[in-house]
Amino acid sequence: MKFRKILVAGISVLLWFQMLVPTILRAEDAVDTIDIRKQVSGRISIVLDNSMAKGGRESEWAKSLDATIKGGLDFTGLFNLMAPPLNIRNPQDGAINFGAIGSVGSDIYVTGSVSKKRGDPSLEMFVYDVTGKQLLNKIYSGPEKQLRPIGLQFCADLVELLTGKKSVFGSKVVFVSNRTGAKEIFMCDFDGQNIEQFSSTRSISLTPAVSSDGRYLAWTDYTSGRPDLYIKNLATRTTVAVRKTGVCIDPGWVPGRDELATTLSIDGDQEIYLLRVDGSVSRRLTKSRGIDVSPTFSPDGSRMAFVSTREGRPQIFIQDMNSGVARRLTFNGTYNTQPAWAPSGDKILYSSLQKNGEINIFTINADGSGLMQLTSGTRDNEYPSWSPDGSMIVFTSTRQGRRKMFVMNADGTNQRALVQMDGEQQQPSWSIIR
């Protein structure tokens, strides 16, 4: 088998979503091919040798980098990390014993060294296969305050080297939390670290969404006492407030374009409209009786998935952006909401209210086939969002009581908590932010 084949709110809020949201109701270039002979639980087995340093400040840097690299690789769920065998190096000359690597069931050996260059940390990393062939040799350096990004950059390079795909490293999760007593927008690293508060309105902020290029953040805000749409340029820090008659809620960005879709009720019915980043309306997208919300787009922007009550209870539909023709996607279950289109373009995540009262997360192919349930027996699981590379999913769950954020692999395995912070967390959006 080849590596490339392996991988894997306020009363007004209740009014908008009472029909549609269940919870409110209750390096280097990769080599062409690398053969794998042994795996553990579908993971890539790697002998990870501690980064070596001669002592002093370098030893402290090495310890921090080791923890970052191990934590980063472990977070992906792709690797079985193994300690080096006792006979990994020849005691006479320090040469690597590649036979020992194969004997413990690993095909990859990773090691490195830390030194000081002009007062700053310098990390040199080596990656070998079991035959001793060098797959990567790269130096990562920067100021001491950038130790974590340095370690994560190596992790990103290693994932791309061994899988041929980009990774989650460097991405961010924006989400809603009531830690301060109000519902505000927060942001954290892909692994739940470096939590920072983004909004400070002391009001209600909901449904954050980041543009595909990471330049804009849109969300629904109640600062004015009513639901308005805010669009913030993350580089210039300027914000546009979109205030229309009726509701203005639930944004979703069109990939590769400075446009987003959102639900407006300017004509009475709640329909989805396309907006420019200056807040002006480009065009109306849906025209049907019933409520239309939660737009999400295919990677090429040619199709839009959304939630509609046009046939009764909430179901997910897909609409062609050119013709305007819409077709129903979900038929299993009577209450399906919160769609999220996969970066690969072939699948759509969504939440479904089950007969037993639980809310669970499913994936379905964009053509309606391949329905798969990802969560079960863990109370309510909702607000799913794909990682930018499509390998993982962040979501909200009440399995520990209050709403908290969790992550899982794209196939539903390896479910675990993402952040440890006070209050509740919900409505996560996994994004690339510049």
Secondary structure, 3 states (H helix, E strand, C coil): CEHHHCCCCCHHHHHHHCCCCHHHHCCCCCCCCCECCCEECCEEEEEECCCECCCCHHHHHHHHHHHHHHHHHHHHCCEEEECCCCCCECCCCCCECHHHHHHCCCCEEEEEEEEEECCEEEEEEEEEECCCCEEEEEEEECCHHHHHHHHHHHHHHHHHHHHCCCCCCCCEEEEEECCCCCEEEEEEECCCCCCEECCCCCCEEEEEEECCCCCEEEEEECCCCCCEEEEEECCCCCEEEECCCCCEEEEEECCCCCEEEEEECCCCCCEEEEEECCCCEEEECCCCCCCEEEEEECCCCCEEEEEECCCCCCEEEEEECCCCCEEECCCCCCCEEEEEECCCCCEEEEEEECCCCCEEEEEEECCCCCCEECCCCCCCEEEEEECCCCCEEEEEECCCCCCEEEEEECCCCCCEECCCCCCCEEEEEEECCC
